[in-house]
Amino acid sequence: MCNHTFGNLVGRAIRGSIGEPWDFESEAGANVISGTVEAVSQFDNPSQWILCRIRPFVHSGKSIEHVVAVLRYRKKETFDDLCFGKRIGANLVFEPGGSLASAADVSRLLAVHGHPFLAGSIEIG
């Protein structure tokens, strides 16, 4: 069960199905990401997020190993749904030229619009 900090997600495996771009490839396979949850926002943060270290993919010649999951359908789904075994829609934002290693990096990334992202769905497991 969720504890309203999403802290129980840290360290858990995460899987994702990528719908956009349609030709997405990672070390996990075609249209797939897999990895581990490294950090989460606080439940009451207006910009809830989950930082994931994933099996890498290449974007513009750079290896990307971290994505930040943000809710794709905020009015229909929550990160609580992940805790209860559901798959949820997510945008997976990433830093095209660098790494995301901390909550401060995530806050900086999400404060600026226009970063590249993958669109799809994620689940724990």
VEXNUPA-78609 format. One record per residue (C-alpha): residue in three letters; x, y, z. Coordinates in steps of 0.5 Angstrom, whole numbers, padded with zeros to 4 digits, always signed. Last residue first. Example, Ala and Ser with C-alpha at 12.3 -4.5 7.8 and 13.67 -1.06 7.14 Angstrom:
SER+0027-0002+0014ALA+0025-0009+0016
This chain:
GLY+0014-0010-0023ILE+0011-0003-0022GLU+0008+0000-0028ILE+0009+0005-0033SER+0005+0008-0039GLY+0007+0011-0046ALA+0010+0018-0048LEU+0017+0019-0048PHE+0020+0026-0047PRO+0025+0032-0049HIS+0025+0038-0045GLY+0021+0044-0048HIS+0019+0047-0041VAL+0024+0049-0036ALA+0022+0048-0028LEU+0022+0040-0029LEU+0029+0039-0030ARG+0031+0044-0025SER+0027+0040-0020VAL+0029+0033-0023ASP+0037+0035-0022ALA+0035+0038-0014ALA+0032+0031-0013SER+0038+0028-0015ALA+0042+0024-0020LEU+0039+0026-0027SER+0045+0025-0032GLY+0047+0029-0038GLY+0046+0032-0045PRO+0039+0030-0047GLU+0036+0031-0040PHE+0030+0026-0040VAL+0022+0027-0039LEU+0018+0020-0039ASN+0011+0022-0040ALA+0006+0017-0036GLY+0000+0013-0037ILE-0001+0009-0031ARG-0001+0001-0030LYS-0004-0001-0024GLY-0001-0006-0019PHE-0004-0002-0013CYS+0002+0002-0011LEU+0002+0004-0019ASP-0005+0007-0018ASP-0002+0011-0012PHE+0002+0015-0017THR-0005+0018-0019GLU-0010+0017-0025LYS-0016+0020-0028LYS-0015+0028-0027ARG-0007+0028-0028TYR-0007+0024-0035ARG+0000+0024-0037LEU+0003+0023-0030VAL+0010+0025-0029ALA+0016+0020-0030VAL+0023+0023-0030VAL+0028+0019-0034HIS+0035+0017-0033GLU+0040+0013-0037ILE+0040+0016-0043SER+0046+0015-0048LYS+0048+0021-0052GLY+0048+0020-0060SER+0042+0025-0061HIS+0038+0020-0056VAL+0041+0013-0055PHE+0037+0008-0050PRO+0040+0006-0043ARG+0037+0001-0038ILE+0033+0005-0034ARG+0035+0009-0027CYS+0028+0012-0025LEU+0026+0019-0022ILE+0018+0019-0020TRP+0015+0025-0020GLN+0009+0029-0017SER+0009+0037-0019PRO+0004+0040-0014ASN+0008+0036-0009ASP+0004+0034-0003PHE+0006+0026-0004GLN+0013+0028-0004SER+0017+0027-0010VAL+0020+0020-0011ALA+0027+0017-0012GLU+0031+0012-0015VAL+0026+0007-0018THR+0029+0002-0022GLY+0029+0000-0029SER+0026-0002-0035ILE+0024+0001-0042VAL+0020-0002-0048ASN+0018+0000-0055ALA+0023-0004-0058GLY+0028-0008-0053ALA+0031-0007-0046GLU+0037-0004-0049SER+0033+0001-0051GLU+0029+0003-0058PHE+0023+0007-0060ASP+0021+0007-0067TRP+0014+0010-0065PRO+0016+0016-0061GLU+0012+0015-0058GLY+0008+0009-0055ILE+0013+0007-0050SER+0011+0001-0046GLY+0014+0002-0039ARG+0017-0003-0033ILE+0019-0001-0026ALA+0023-0005-0021ARG+0022-0003-0014GLY+0028+0001-0010VAL+0024+0007-0008LEU+0017+0005-0009ASN+0015+0005-0002GLY+0017+0012-0001PHE+0011+0014-0005THR+0010+0020+0000HIS+0003+0018+0001ASN+0004+0011+0005CYS+0002+0007-0001MET+0000+0000+0000
